[in-house]
Amino acid sequence: MKDLILNAALVVIVLTGCNPPPKETATTPPDLKTQAETLAHTYIITDGHIDLPYKLAKEGYMAKGEIPNLSGEIDGNFDYEKAHKGGLDAPFMSIYIPASLQKTAGASKALADSLITMVEQIATTYPKHFSLAGSPTEVQQNFEKGLISLPMGMENGSPLGDDLSNIKYFYERGIRYITLTHSKNNLICDSSYDPNRKWNGLSPFGQEVVREMNAQGIMVDVSHVSDSTFYQIMAMTDVPCIASHSSVRKFTPGFERNMSDDMIKMLAKKGGVIQINFGSTFLSQKSRQLYDSAKVALNTFKTEYPQASDSAITAFSNQWLIDHNFFADVKDAADHIDHVVQLVGIDYVGLGSDFDGVGNSLPTSLKTAADYPKLIAELLERGYTETDIEKICYKNVFRVWSATLSAAGKS
Ligand SMILES: [Zn+2]
């Protein structure tokens, strides 16, 4: 969530409608589109990071104790209709904890508990559509029943506090990966987004956290951590890790939130998987640069028109993003997959869209959970085999998930 570090007004803009008309991949032959649709519904598709729970909390559903009609289409990147159309079977629900809550003892854990409860409520409210899942086996069982699984990952280890016993607690509540930190350093480690490198990697407590996660069967997620944190994790664990929603730094030089080639090689050497983030600013340096320009243009607009309404500001920014061709494309996402495959092979890449977490910064032709077949079609056009696509869609991630459970004596 909030992988874009923005001022508040731009959050409004990015999270509200600024969709340009989708540019269809006009060059994709119709037979490949059909094949892609078939594959999307033949194989399980798992996605490392969908920010639905926090999005619903922000929209007030948690406070009201209600669950919106997820069985139909709702406003956003993910719901049952979109997931069903796109063939998405196992979206990891992000239990996202903002860094701002780290300062208040107990607040992070309380939010994590309430978001987990919300995911449980989705499954119990719509039992014909969704089901919880704590292992690849349970996802497979749900898939065979036609249900969309809702596995859970926790984004930010701050709910652990300074108490290792919380790792077992959250395993038992269904958490199957923990992103060690988010936008700030925490008690566990340093963040790629935080200029203050408090620990120069993992803290002593963070090392214990990694060991206990291995012992309990929770995947270590290296998205968001600083480079030093990443390398220290790799040095101390032989259990493979995931990057639940990171892309390739080669395409975004200087953006530490994405992974360098050396890090991808190290991750793969340990058997791990990088799950590609779809956000335009993760995929394209041009989008990153335009994003900075967009912030400047917005501030200028607000200075010139201090009385401008929210809708006027939104309209200005929508038009700015369209006029400046801000958006990456599904082909950019395929370029990132290509690069990982060329670097380390087909066994170490997966999908981690960040749907509902990067708003409408999503690429053309990759705007919602209905669009996975468009990415698959692009990969087919580039010569990927059905076996390759099966690995990207779920097998690589399931290998890591199973290995993590197995290392803890679980299945
Ligand atoms: Zn994130």
Boltz pocket constraint, residues with backbone or C-beta under 6 A from the ligand:
constraints:
  - pocket:
      binder: B
      contacts: [[A, 1], [A, 2], [A, 3], [A, 155], [A, 224], [A, 245], [A, 357]]
      max_distance: 6.0
